[in-house]
Amino acid sequence: MSKQTRRTFLKRAATTAGVATGLTIAGTKTSGRVIGANDTVRVGVVGIHGRGRAHMGAFAKMKGVQVTHLVDPDSRLFQSRSESIKRLGGNTPKCFQDIREALADKELDAISVATCNHWHSLITIWGCQAGKDVYVEKPCSHNVFEGRKCVEAARKYERIVQHGSQSRADKNWAKQTAAVKSGKYGKLLIAKGYCCKVRWSIGYKEPKEPPKELDYNLWLGPAPMQPYNENFVHYNWHWFWDFGNGDMGNQGVHQVDLCRWAIPDGTLPKSVVTLGGRWVETPGYKDQGETPNMELSVFDYGDTLLVFETRGLTRKKGPNGTKVFPFKVDVDYYLEDGKIVGGKFYPNGSDKGEPLGDVDYHVEPGGIFKNFIDCVRNRKREKLCADILEAHYSSALCHLGNISYRLGKQVPFGDLPEQFGENRQTKESFDMIKENLVGALGMDLSKETYQLGPKLEFDVKTEKFIDNARADNLLTRDYRKPFVVPEVV
């Protein structure tokens, strides 16, 4: 148990977590309860529009668990979501617009966070400080600095913090990564991930007054104050840098995590380089989104490269009935003796896949949500399928790739730039991006440019770039008071 007193905690919460005057976070470990094997675990779901509904369903149906608190700045959701909890779990939850009010309730044991990305870390830190265990959706952070602070908070307050990396609780992926790391197929040369989903134009939404039921100040939280528009609420925030991290930090973080999981001792890379752009309709058209929907990143781990391909112009007919490009969300592993694709091993020179041999692997039973609740009860952090430290590393990879992109400059299309190295898998991804642009949009690439980021060297120990202050500035952000992620948690 922590030695901190309730008074010490409240003082820390008010001064370092930026809690607004007159509203503090209550309920420390010393004032909380020890959950017995037969006690009900009381969970609050934070962010209840999209992914939060899956959280609600998973926990409300679980034996020995109740969803007792719902939190969202948009109060229009409270009635329907409360009715859903009543149907699934038999109880009526308390509803809050402000997460700090929910955390002050001693009747709350744990929170499950499914908000916009820019809120993930601050709520995780506040939750740990308030003595609550935390399940946080991917990515756990909006930038690299935040992820490390989440790790520090989890360790300091001895909290169970699980990440929404569901594949870590999947037997199929556990077996594939174990097969890669077993050495039976030779050394891993390239781990290649794909995030190729439907990400076309979001158009433009004019500034307007937010709905009266939405506390827009709370929705913005750590982000800069700016006019409301309907592309922010409830989904397209993913494509704005103030709130999201593009598709690499949305769907892609799952596949980035699967790539990194297979790399021996893979934490953060020695370097990163990214290219890409945002193309959504006919050439020259721009929508309101900011993040790229076509992106290629290469992360150097020394003996292994992590290559990540993001393409958003899929499953839609192009001009004049041109080719529709396939949806693909997957990971391939290229080893010295062949490749593992789709759960099968293909020896070099062969197009016939064979089942993976027996390998030693283990997955905790019950899935990612059940694993979280089990660890809330048994307090065994080592049993978590996706501990916050693993979450930080995989989330940080997405941020590093985006930083290279954001520091890039426009260059004409041509051959793959030399800083991406000479390997077939990276070249194929660049060629596919070009083919996709021509096929989906009818682009004449000889007249077009794309954004080429610099190759950035990275110090894994300090989690800073090497001699690059501009890149270091993007490892964190300027926080809007009082929603500040603290230097000291």
SVG drawing of the C-alpha trace seen along z (x, -y; Angstrom):
<svg xmlns="http://www.w3.org/2000/svg" viewBox="-33 -29 56 58">
<polyline fill="none" stroke="black" stroke-width="0.4" points="0.0,0.0 1.1,-3.5 2.3,-5.5 0.7,-8.7 -2.0,-10.4 -5.3,-11.6 -4.2,-15.2 -0.9,-14.7 -2.7,-13.2 -5.3,-15.9 -2.5,-18.6 -0.6,-16.7 -3.7,-16.3 -4.5,-20.0 -1.0,-21.3 0.5,-18.8 -2.5,-17.4 -4.0,-20.8 -7.4,-20.2 -9.7,-23.2 -10.3,-25.3 -13.2,-23.9 -13.0,-20.4 -10.5,-17.8 -9.9,-14.2 -10.7,-12.0 -10.4,-8.3 -6.8,-7.3 -5.5,-3.8 -5.4,-4.4 -9.1,-5.3 -10.1,-2.6 -11.1,1.0 -9.3,4.3 -11.4,6.2 -12.0,9.8 -12.6,12.8 -16.4,12.5 -16.6,8.7 -18.1,6.8 -15.7,4.8 -17.2,1.4 -16.1,0.0 -16.6,-3.5 -16.6,-3.8 -15.2,-7.1 -16.1,-8.0 -19.4,-6.2 -20.0,-7.0 -18.1,-4.6 -15.5,-2.2 -16.9,-2.9 -20.0,-0.9 -17.9,2.2 -16.3,1.5 -19.8,1.2 -21.0,4.4 -17.9,6.4 -17.9,5.3 -21.7,5.2 -22.0,8.9 -19.1,10.0 -19.8,12.0 -18.8,10.1 -18.5,6.8 -20.8,3.8 -20.6,0.7 -21.6,-1.8 -20.4,-5.1 -20.6,-6.6 -18.6,-9.6 -18.8,-11.8 -18.9,-15.5 -21.9,-14.9 -24.9,-14.4 -27.1,-13.5 -25.7,-10.0 -26.6,-9.3 -30.2,-8.1 -29.6,-5.5 -26.4,-4.2 -27.9,-4.0 -30.8,-2.0 -28.2,0.3 -26.4,0.9 -29.7,1.6 -30.6,4.3 -27.1,5.9 -26.2,5.6 -29.4,4.9 -28.2,1.7 -28.6,-2.0 -25.2,-3.8 -24.3,-7.2 -23.6,-9.7 -21.0,-12.5 -19.8,-14.9 -16.5,-15.6 -14.2,-12.7 -12.9,-14.4 -16.3,-14.1 -16.4,-10.4 -12.9,-9.8 -13.9,-11.5 -16.4,-8.8 -15.1,-6.1 -17.6,-3.7 -15.6,-3.5 -12.8,-0.8 -11.6,-1.1 -12.1,-3.1 -12.1,-2.1 -11.1,-4.9 -12.4,-5.2 -12.2,-8.9 -10.5,-10.8 -6.7,-10.2 -5.8,-13.6 -7.5,-12.7 -6.1,-9.1 -3.0,-9.9 -4.3,-12.6 -7.3,-10.4 -5.0,-7.5 -2.7,-9.5 -5.6,-11.1 -7.1,-7.6 -3.8,-6.2 -3.5,-9.2 -7.0,-8.6 -6.3,-5.0 -8.2,-3.5 -7.1,-0.8 -7.2,-1.7 -8.0,-0.1 -7.1,-2.6 -7.8,-2.4 -5.1,-2.6 -3.0,-4.6 -2.4,-5.2 -0.9,-8.6 -1.2,-11.5 2.5,-12.0 5.7,-10.2 6.0,-12.3 2.5,-11.4 3.1,-7.6 6.1,-7.7 4.2,-9.6 1.5,-6.9 4.1,-4.3 5.5,-6.4 2.0,-6.9 1.1,-3.2 4.3,-2.2 4.3,-5.0 0.7,-4.3 0.9,-0.5 -2.0,-0.5 -3.1,2.2 -3.1,0.4 -4.1,2.4 -4.0,1.2 -6.6,1.9 -4.2,4.1 -6.6,6.9 -4.3,9.0 -2.0,9.5 -4.8,11.7 -5.3,13.6 -3.9,17.2 -3.3,16.9 -1.1,13.8 0.7,15.1 1.6,18.2 2.8,16.3 5.0,14.0 6.4,16.9 7.2,18.7 9.1,15.7 11.1,15.3 11.8,19.1 14.6,18.9 13.4,22.0 12.8,20.0 16.0,17.9 16.4,14.3 13.6,11.8 14.6,9.4 11.5,7.3 8.2,7.0 5.7,5.4 2.3,4.1 -0.6,2.8 -3.4,0.4 -5.4,0.1 -9.0,-0.9 -11.6,-3.3 -10.4,-6.8 -11.7,-9.1 -12.9,-12.7 -14.5,-14.1 -15.4,-17.3 -15.7,-20.6 -17.8,-21.6 -18.2,-25.2 -17.7,-26.6 -20.8,-26.8 -22.0,-26.8 -21.6,-23.4 -24.8,-21.7 -25.9,-22.9 -25.7,-19.3 -22.0,-19.1 -19.5,-20.6 -17.1,-21.6 -14.5,-23.0 -14.3,-19.5 -14.2,-17.8 -11.2,-19.9 -9.4,-19.3 -5.7,-19.4 -6.1,-20.7 -6.0,-24.4 -9.3,-26.3 -10.8,-26.6 -14.2,-26.9 -16.4,-23.9 -17.4,-22.1 -19.2,-18.8 -16.1,-17.1 -14.7,-16.9 -17.6,-15.2 -17.9,-12.2 -15.4,-10.5 -13.4,-12.6 -11.3,-14.1 -9.0,-11.2 -7.8,-13.2 -6.8,-16.4 -3.4,-16.7 -4.8,-18.4 -6.9,-15.4 -5.8,-12.3 -2.8,-10.6 -4.1,-9.7 -4.8,-6.1 -1.3,-4.9 -2.4,-5.9 -5.9,-4.7 -6.2,-1.2 -2.5,-1.0 -1.3,-1.0 -2.6,2.6 -0.5,3.8 2.5,1.7 2.2,3.5 2.1,6.9 5.2,6.0 7.1,4.8 6.0,7.8 7.9,10.1 11.1,8.1 13.6,9.5 14.0,6.9 12.1,4.5 11.4,1.3 12.0,-1.9 14.0,-2.2 17.4,-3.7 15.8,-5.8 12.6,-6.5 11.7,-8.0 8.2,-8.6 6.7,-9.7 3.0,-10.2 0.2,-12.7 -3.5,-13.3 -5.3,-12.6 -9.1,-12.3 -10.8,-13.1 -9.7,-14.4 -6.2,-15.8 -5.8,-19.2 -8.9,-18.8 -8.3,-19.1 -10.7,-18.4 -10.7,-19.5 -8.6,-16.7 -4.9,-17.2 -3.3,-13.7 -2.1,-11.6 -4.3,-8.9 -1.3,-7.5 1.8,-6.9 4.9,-4.7 7.2,-4.5 10.4,-2.6 11.8,-2.0 15.3,-0.7 15.9,1.8 19.4,2.8 19.0,6.4 15.3,5.9 13.3,3.3 9.7,2.4 7.9,1.3 4.5,-0.2 2.1,-0.9 -1.0,-3.0 -3.5,-3.4 -6.9,-5.0 -8.2,-5.0 -9.7,-1.5 -13.1,0.0 -14.4,-2.8 -14.6,-3.0 -12.3,-5.6 -13.0,-7.8 -14.3,-6.1 -14.7,-2.8 -11.0,-2.3 -9.6,0.2 -10.9,0.5 -8.0,1.2 -8.5,3.9 -9.0,3.4 -6.0,4.9 -5.2,4.9 -2.5,7.4 1.1,8.2 3.7,10.2 7.0,11.4 10.0,11.9 12.7,14.2 16.0,15.6 14.4,18.9 11.1,17.6 8.1,15.6 5.1,16.0 2.0,14.7 -1.6,15.4 -0.4,17.8 1.5,20.0 5.2,20.3 6.3,20.0 9.9,21.2 12.1,19.1 11.2,19.8 7.9,21.5 4.3,20.3 3.0,23.2 2.3,22.3 2.8,24.9 1.3,24.8 3.5,23.4 5.3,26.0 4.9,26.4 6.2,23.3 6.0,22.4 3.5,19.6 0.9,18.6 -2.1,16.3 -4.1,15.5 -7.7,16.8 -10.8,14.8 -9.8,12.0 -8.4,8.5 -11.2,7.2 -11.5,10.3 -7.7,10.3 -7.9,6.8 -10.5,7.7 -8.6,10.8 -5.5,8.6 -7.6,6.0 -8.4,8.8 -5.1,10.6 -2.9,7.5 -0.4,9.4 0.8,6.9 3.0,9.5 -0.2,11.3 -1.5,8.4 -1.7,9.2 -0.9,5.6 0.8,3.7 1.1,-0.1 4.9,0.2 4.2,2.2 1.5,-0.2 3.9,-3.2 6.4,-1.7 3.9,-0.7 2.1,-4.1 5.3,-5.9 6.2,-4.3 3.1,-5.8 4.1,-9.2 7.7,-8.9 6.5,-8.0 4.1,-10.9 6.8,-13.3 9.0,-12.5 6.1,-13.1 5.1,-16.4 8.7,-17.7 8.8,-16.8 8.8,-18.8 7.0,-18.4 9.0,-16.5 8.2,-15.2 7.2,-11.5 10.0,-9.3 11.9,-6.3 11.9,-5.3 14.2,-7.8 17.5,-6.3 17.0,-6.9 14.3,-4.2 17.0,-1.6 17.1,1.1 14.6,3.9 11.8,5.4 9.1,4.9 9.6,1.2 9.8,0.6 6.6,2.7 4.7,0.4 5.9,-2.8 4.9,-1.3 1.5,-0.3 0.9,-3.8 1.7,-5.2 -0.5,-2.6 -3.3,-3.3 -3.2,-7.0 -3.2,-6.5 -5.9,-3.9 -8.2,-5.4 -7.9,-9.1 -6.6,-9.0 -3.5,-11.1 -0.7,-11.9 2.2,-11.5 4.6,-13.3 2.7,-16.5 2.2,-15.7 4.3,-15.8 4.2,-14.0 5.6,-14.8 9.0,-13.3 10.1,-13.4 13.7,-13.5 15.4,-10.4 15.5,-11.0 18.0,-9.4 16.6,-8.4 18.1,-7.8 16.2,-4.9 17.4,-5.5 16.5,-9.2 13.5,-8.9 14.7,-12.0 15.9,-12.6 19.6,-13.0 20.5,-16.7 17.1,-17.7 15.3,-20.2 12.5,-20.6 11.7,-16.9 12.0,-17.0 9.3,-19.7 6.8,-17.3 7.5,-14.7 5.1,-16.7 2.6,-19.6 1.6,-22.9 -1.2,-22.0 -4.3,-24.1 -4.7,-24.8 -6.0,-23.2 -5.8,-20.1 -2.0,-19.6 -0.1,-16.3 2.4,-16.9 6.2,-16.5 6.0,-14.8 3.1,-12.4"/>
</svg>
